Amino acid sequence: MLLGVYTDLRGVRTSMDLDAAVDFIGGVGARSGWLALVIYIPEQSAFIEVRDGSAPEAEQVSEQYLVENFAVSAAQIRAVKQAPAKWEFIDLRKRAA
């Protein structure tokens, strides 16, 4: 088990198992403007935005945030939640380059 830490929606630092994480989507983070990777942690049903900036950080984001900032559909969110092992990563970073 590879442990990581993120800030949850309540502002509490929370542990996560990075080995269980599913790469969900990559793109430019709306909050930071830096490249971001969104992972899904099935055990916690949490989407975590990992930002690559001067100080890397990981923060839980809402499903609404994903819809508004990464143009992810509700159907895509349901799909990764229902079958995380079958999810195919969406790489929006190629479009940002």
Backbone bond lengths (Angstrom), bond angles and torsions (degrees), N, CA, C in turn:
res aa  C-N    CA-C-N  psi(-1)  N-CA   C-N-CA  omega(-1)  CA-C   N-CA-C  phi
1 M - - - 1.447 - - 1.534 107.73 -
2 L 1.328 115.45 127.59 1.458 122.39 176.30 1.525 107.59 -105.52
3 L 1.319 116.15 113.39 1.459 120.23 -175.43 1.522 111.91 -89.38
4 G 1.321 114.70 143.23 1.450 122.94 173.71 1.515 108.02 -134.33
5 V 1.322 116.12 172.40 1.455 121.10 -179.30 1.525 108.71 -131.08
6 Y 1.323 115.73 139.74 1.459 121.21 174.62 1.524 108.76 -137.48
7 T 1.321 115.14 163.64 1.455 121.09 174.89 1.520 107.64 -96.27
8 D 1.335 116.81 121.81 1.465 119.41 -177.04 1.533 110.54 -79.93
9 L 1.321 116.50 -179.60 1.459 121.73 -175.93 1.525 113.46 -63.68
10 R 1.346 116.96 -19.08 1.472 120.62 178.51 1.521 111.90 -91.52
11 G 1.365 116.81 -3.32 1.457 120.74 -178.51 1.520 113.56 90.11
12 V 1.327 117.20 11.66 1.460 122.47 -178.18 1.528 109.68 -95.82
13 R 1.329 116.79 133.59 1.468 121.38 176.03 1.528 108.17 -70.51
14 T 1.324 116.79 127.25 1.458 123.08 -172.73 1.524 109.83 -131.72
15 S 1.329 116.83 142.20 1.466 121.45 177.95 1.514 110.63 -82.03
16 M 1.339 115.20 151.28 1.460 120.82 174.91 1.521 108.95 -141.49
17 D 1.315 116.24 153.02 1.458 122.80 175.92 1.523 107.42 -93.45
18 L 1.328 116.46 104.71 1.467 120.45 -177.89 1.524 112.79 -66.74
19 D 1.325 117.22 -24.96 1.467 119.88 176.93 1.527 111.78 -65.98
20 A 1.329 116.95 -25.32 1.466 121.50 -179.37 1.524 112.28 -92.29
21 A 1.329 117.12 -4.28 1.463 121.00 -176.46 1.523 111.73 -70.49
22 V 1.323 115.06 146.28 1.462 122.78 176.28 1.523 106.98 -113.48
23 D 1.332 117.02 122.71 1.464 119.97 175.37 1.522 107.77 -66.21
24 F 1.325 117.12 120.06 1.457 122.05 -174.48 1.531 111.99 -98.87
25 I 1.338 116.04 -58.54 1.457 119.74 -176.78 1.529 109.15 -153.92
26 G 1.315 116.25 146.01 1.459 121.46 175.36 1.512 109.04 -121.00
27 G 1.311 116.96 140.36 1.458 120.64 -179.69 1.507 110.42 -175.99
28 V 1.314 116.36 -159.68 1.457 121.75 178.23 1.520 108.19 -97.43
29 G 1.335 116.25 122.79 1.450 121.10 -178.99 1.517 111.85 -69.28
30 A 1.313 116.30 131.13 1.468 121.57 -178.04 1.522 111.90 -68.86
31 R 1.316 116.87 -33.08 1.464 119.85 -177.80 1.520 112.17 -75.59
32 S 1.321 116.78 -31.03 1.453 119.13 -172.28 1.525 113.82 -113.95
33 G 1.329 116.80 -25.75 1.452 120.18 -173.83 1.523 112.55 79.07
34 W 1.324 117.31 -3.57 1.460 122.35 178.32 1.524 109.42 -90.11
35 L 1.335 115.80 164.09 1.463 118.88 173.91 1.522 108.54 -60.90
36 A 1.314 115.25 140.48 1.463 120.41 -177.94 1.517 110.06 -135.22
37 L 1.301 114.81 148.22 1.459 122.96 173.02 1.517 105.98 -120.03
38 V 1.319 116.60 129.12 1.459 120.31 175.38 1.521 107.00 -104.11
39 I 1.321 115.08 124.97 1.458 120.94 177.17 1.525 108.52 -112.81
40 Y 1.319 114.97 157.86 1.467 121.03 177.15 1.516 107.51 -116.37
41 I 1.326 116.80 129.62 1.462 122.59 177.60 1.526 107.27 -106.44
42 P 1.343 117.39 99.99 1.470 120.14 -174.84 1.534 114.35 -57.17
43 E 1.333 117.65 -40.93 1.463 120.18 -176.94 1.523 112.38 -62.04
44 Q 1.328 116.75 -27.15 1.458 121.17 -178.38 1.527 111.78 -109.94
45 S 1.318 116.13 -1.03 1.465 122.35 -176.05 1.532 110.10 47.52
46 A 1.339 114.91 47.73 1.457 121.02 -174.17 1.530 111.02 -123.20
47 F 1.323 115.30 136.93 1.460 121.89 171.53 1.522 107.28 -99.07
48 I 1.331 116.40 127.11 1.458 122.41 -175.91 1.524 108.66 -119.69
49 E 1.328 116.09 125.34 1.460 120.79 175.24 1.529 107.35 -93.65
50 V 1.325 115.14 118.25 1.461 121.74 177.91 1.517 106.36 -102.64
51 R 1.331 115.98 115.96 1.459 120.84 -174.74 1.512 110.59 -101.27
52 D 1.308 115.15 140.95 1.462 121.97 179.30 1.517 107.81 -108.34
53 G 1.302 116.01 97.60 1.462 121.01 179.28 1.505 109.85 -139.27
54 S 1.295 117.17 -156.65 1.459 120.46 179.88 1.532 110.88 -63.29
55 A 1.327 116.69 -30.44 1.464 121.90 175.17 1.524 107.21 -132.28
56 P 1.342 117.92 97.56 1.466 119.64 -179.14 1.526 111.24 -54.62
57 E 1.309 115.67 141.63 1.456 120.33 -179.42 1.522 109.72 -145.40
58 A 1.305 115.90 160.48 1.458 122.58 178.70 1.517 108.19 -132.99
59 E 1.326 115.28 126.38 1.461 120.39 -175.90 1.523 109.78 -139.77
60 Q 1.326 116.47 134.91 1.458 120.46 176.04 1.524 109.08 -66.81
61 V 1.326 115.70 138.76 1.460 121.10 177.85 1.523 108.59 -124.87
62 S 1.316 115.15 155.12 1.464 120.51 -178.85 1.526 110.64 -81.84
63 E 1.302 115.38 163.74 1.461 120.30 175.84 1.527 109.66 -63.56
64 Q 1.314 117.27 -36.25 1.464 121.08 177.83 1.530 111.00 -62.10
65 Y 1.322 117.51 -39.92 1.467 122.40 176.46 1.528 110.42 -58.94
66 L 1.329 116.07 -42.13 1.468 120.21 179.56 1.522 110.98 -64.21
67 V 1.320 116.55 -42.88 1.465 121.51 179.71 1.530 110.06 -63.18
68 E 1.320 116.59 -46.25 1.463 121.17 -175.34 1.521 114.01 -74.30
69 N 1.330 118.14 -33.89 1.461 120.50 -171.82 1.520 115.23 -106.98
70 F 1.315 117.38 -18.96 1.462 120.53 179.58 1.523 112.31 -121.53
71 A 1.329 116.97 4.43 1.468 122.48 179.88 1.525 112.17 54.89
72 V 1.320 115.67 37.40 1.463 121.76 176.65 1.527 107.30 -86.04
73 S 1.304 116.56 140.93 1.463 119.67 179.89 1.530 110.52 -89.84
74 A 1.306 115.62 159.86 1.458 121.09 175.57 1.535 110.29 -60.62
75 A 1.318 116.83 -33.74 1.470 120.76 178.53 1.529 110.90 -65.56
76 Q 1.325 117.85 -38.13 1.464 120.86 178.05 1.530 110.59 -67.67
77 I 1.300 116.77 -39.05 1.463 120.62 177.73 1.526 110.33 -63.58
78 R 1.333 116.33 -44.96 1.479 120.42 176.65 1.523 110.70 -60.48
79 A 1.324 116.96 -41.00 1.466 121.14 -176.66 1.527 111.89 -62.09
80 V 1.319 117.53 -45.71 1.468 119.10 -179.60 1.525 110.67 -68.84
81 K 1.326 117.82 -33.17 1.460 120.60 178.69 1.528 111.40 -69.86
82 Q 1.328 116.52 -37.74 1.460 120.89 -177.06 1.527 112.54 -78.08
83 A 1.319 118.32 -32.96 1.462 121.11 -177.19 1.534 110.20 -145.29
84 P 1.340 117.16 70.83 1.456 120.23 -176.29 1.527 113.89 -56.48
85 A 1.319 117.18 -36.89 1.468 120.51 -177.37 1.527 112.66 -68.04
86 K 1.313 117.25 -20.66 1.467 121.05 -178.94 1.531 113.02 -96.11
87 W 1.333 117.18 -3.69 1.457 120.78 -175.50 1.522 111.33 -66.39
88 E 1.338 116.17 138.37 1.461 121.77 174.60 1.520 108.93 -108.42
89 F 1.314 114.98 122.12 1.471 123.85 -176.64 1.533 111.41 -54.36
90 I 1.340 115.61 137.77 1.468 122.42 174.94 1.516 106.97 -103.07
91 D 1.333 117.60 121.05 1.454 121.34 -177.74 1.533 110.27 -110.30
92 L 1.326 115.11 94.92 1.467 120.75 177.07 1.525 111.49 -81.85
93 R 1.326 117.48 -8.84 1.458 121.18 -179.03 1.523 111.08 -65.47
94 K 1.324 116.90 -29.05 1.471 120.18 178.22 1.524 110.37 -63.51
95 R 1.328 116.18 -35.63 1.469 120.19 178.79 1.530 112.05 -74.45
96 A 1.349 116.62 -27.54 1.462 120.82 -177.66 1.527 111.89 -78.94
97 A 1.337 117.10 -19.22 1.470 120.78 -176.94 1.508 112.65 -75.61
